[in-house]
Amino acid sequence: MASVYNHWLVALSLGVAILVSYTALRLAARVATSEGHGARIWLGVGALTMGIGIWTMHFVGMLAFSLPIPLAYNLPTTLASLAVAILTSGFALSITSGPRLTLPRLTVSALAMGTGIAAMHYMGMGAITIIPGIAYDLRLVALSVLIAICASFVALWLFFHLRDANNSFRQQLTRIGAALVMGLAIAGMHYTAMAASRFATGAYCRGGVTLQNSWLAAAIGMFALGLLAVTLVTAVYDAHLQSRARIQAERLAQANAELQHQATHDALTQLPNRVLFLDRLEREIAHGERDEHAFAVLVVDLDRFKVINDTLGHGVGDQLLTEIAQRLIGAVRTVDTVARTGGDEFLLLLTAIREAADAAIIAAKIVAALDKPVTIGGTEVHVSASVGIAGYPSDGTDPDVLVAHADEAMYFAKQQGRNGYQFFSAGMSVFSRERLDFERDLRQALGLKQFEVHYQPKIDVTTDRMNSVEALLRWRHPTRGLVGPLEFIPLAEESGLMFAIGEWVLREACRQARQWQTEGLPFIRIAVNISPSHFRQPRFLDMVRSALVDHDLEPQYLEIELTETTVMDHADGSVAILEELSRMGVLVSIDDFGTGYSSMSYLRRFPIDKLKIDRSFIKDLTTHADAASIVKAIISLAHSLQLKVVAEGVETAQQLDQLRELGCDQFQGYYRSAAVLPGEIAKFIAATGETGVPLDPSKFMETQSKLTAFKRR
């Protein structure tokens, strides 16, 4: 019996096949990205929509087929074929929503799905109540089943690999191309199976439901297209909402990660901070207890970093810390931890140390790495480090104890001369507690008015008269007694107290000079030592002006003493500061001359008034010819530059006689007087017969630079 096809319905079935393929791709992605109850709902919706779509394509394709006789369908069998389509679709979506799709699993699933689609089709054909029954070309039947299995294999593979929620233009084109291929494959299977059908001449239909092919096919097709479209739009919109939710979740996760990073890492160097370091240390202790292996904790503290920070500024200090962090990372292994715990202190965790020598090797490597100069903004900065080492389990089995013991060893390394490393020993705990107590007392000393200024006379070599003194700081400790500056000044520098102490000394010296004037004493100039960190403070000049004005003191009564190293560091900046001091009328002297590295060209440029020969040369003046030669050269150089020369540390008459022969201008030292309390200065003047001696105005006003006189504000 001859058959014909309605080309419009064939086209409709092909359109349904392509749309159902594209919808299936989107549903596979939606099911795969859903979880829990939502995944089950989308699996059910997807199975229902996809099954109806596939069944509709086949049913419309069957309705597009017509014979010379009207066809009737068995309704239960037709609905059973729809159920098979839905179940097959659900099977396909469940298979491709899993985390993996191996080749054996894909092959078995394609066989099951292809068989299900073929069963749906031939059940639908079997629903036609025609007598005699439909005969089939077995070769074409086999081919149709093979096409169904191959199409299922390709479809499942595409479902799995195109389920990514990526909605890029390329991904969309890929899905559309895949839908076209799948739609054509499904249609090819259907029409191959239809071609396998053979209808006997004179056949007729009995019972069943007779359908009007064109209108029913169009109605079912439009319904299926509408259902697919609604499902597709819903899936796309839901995927869009899910994508937005995922983006928000990713942003939240990123923000949480950043907060976590900030909470556990140093903001400047990005190294782990103390919190993260202690967490890793606790884990390492747990591993050490289980595996019985040793490790070491190191505390690394930069030497005199406070001076660099105050002198060059916090910007340079931050760059230096960043460079130090990189050098520390380069000095250890990748399995070790380098952390910054604040300021200029770093903590290191060296894992799996076999013996103490291993930690010593790394500590020596760290000291050598940090001892190399750092160039920042064209300025060469020198820094060194003191390292303390505590080993597990010999020096402790608790995180805080290990860090505390390494810290004590580090302070002991500083006490031993800095720029080195020390292992912890039990005796260091006493030293550490004493140091902490000492630092605590030092911080309270200024507020408790425990500091005193003593004054050592400077004597004119020719006239044996005193017209200036050097202000020397002492600390009247409640239990230690009178503490000299060598014992507490380094600690004051390290702990950042030197600026406040230095300002107090300067103001106290100005107050005392004014008081001596009020008491009618002859002219006495007071020399005040200024530390490097103090000299580089931006408000140093304002502080000097304020001290002079507040105590109504003429600038010529004040002399600023600076070490040779202080003025030579950043010499150009030093020139500007010294010139401003000279404009005020304040005298400037270079202390400890001969021990630094003064450039003669800068020495000529500096507006200074005096050079003080270091006591180390005066000590050997009468016993070593080379010391005498150095002193003679310094005096000759100073006089050629119209500078006065002061010798410090004079202890014998022989030293003074030789200084007199060499033409030295002033001296100070135990030979004439140690530093005394302010009240003793009047007695000293009376004992030397200087009371009432008139002052030469030219000597009173002279400064080397002859710059503008000081103006009060």
Disulfide bonds with the S-S distance in Angstrom:
none
